[in-house]
Amino acid sequence: MFKTKKKQSHVSIELNDYVLRAIVMKGPSIEQASLFEMVLPQGLIEEASIKDEMELFNVFKANVSSLGGKHQSVRFFVPDPIILLKSFDHPKEVVGDKLKEFVQMEIGRSIHLPFQEPLIDVYDSNPGDGQAMLFAAAPEEVHKMTNLLLDIDLDPEVADIRALCNLRFLEMINAIEPNKTYLLANWLVNELSICIYSDGQVDFLRYQPIETDLSLWLGSRTETGDVEFSFSGDVEEYRMTLADQVLELDRIMNFFRFSLYKGEKSVDEIIVMGDNPFLEQIQQLLQENLPLPVNVVNDYVVNEHFPGYKAKHTSLLGLALKVV
């Protein structure tokens, strides 16, 4: 989405309900980048939707120098709750750049979406087979973010999908094998984003809110300058909430296997990612309840490949290192 520019310096921004993070690229190498992180006031963002545009404008304006300064190219995520994944058929001779043009002409005719004037992207894992995947998003939230960035003299360059950035990161660290089907579970404090991926194609996307009181999550700045969140509420109660999500993952995998693929395709491995401080406990819950290998992309895994970065940076790394 958006126009592309050949510019080595750019900033990749992640906004969720409780934190703003950024990787500021100052050249082609990630070693030259700097990190920025701050706790967001509660209620500014809710379920990835901007609720107070003026206050968010003030936050960005006060920190624009830390984000690389004015006129910096910006990459950001399309909010997970507004993304729709849809497979579609097309003439086999329609490939490459013509595929997106085909989709734009067919929206409202052979391709139907639940919102007006969608932002779209297409992915064709096997050109020439007559089938492809459409990523579509309701435009309002993306336009809010774009206009906000323009108002403070930043240059929106790329709006990308978190699941694709996570896949890009996993491919960079060689964590994805061919001929296997993966369920990527990206756990934030109050949301879970699910992606099922196989053979170069995203087969399934789902967003799940996680019920928790964000006022009980306390963000504190460490000596290294980043922010760590701790939970001041009933840990066992939150653990039970996470266990409910594990059961939901089991239902999703059964739906994927038996309803979508009639028993002919199933998930081979689960990969746990995200900034949730309970990632290790989540991995344990999954291993105890599901008969599948469960791997976690924790701080150690990330730092091994990208020194100085942590598990909470995986999506941002996939966005920052996208070639455009």
Secondary structure, DSSP 8 states (H G I E B T S, - for coil): -------S-EEEEEE-SSEEEEEEE-SSSGGG-EEEEEE--TTSEETTEES-HHHHHHHHHHHTTTTT-TT-EEEEEE-GGGEEEEEEE--TT--THHHHHHHHHHBTTTB--SSSS-EEEEE-SSTTSSEEEEEEE-HHHHHHHHHHHHHTT-EEEEEEEHHHHHHHHHHHTT---TT-EEEEEEE-SSEEEEEEEETTEEEEEEEEE----GGGEEEEE-TTS-EEEEE-S-HHHHHHHHHHHHHHHHHHHHIIIIIISTTS----EEEEEES-TTHHHHHHHHHHHSSS-EEE--HHHHHHHSTT--GGGHHHHHHHT---
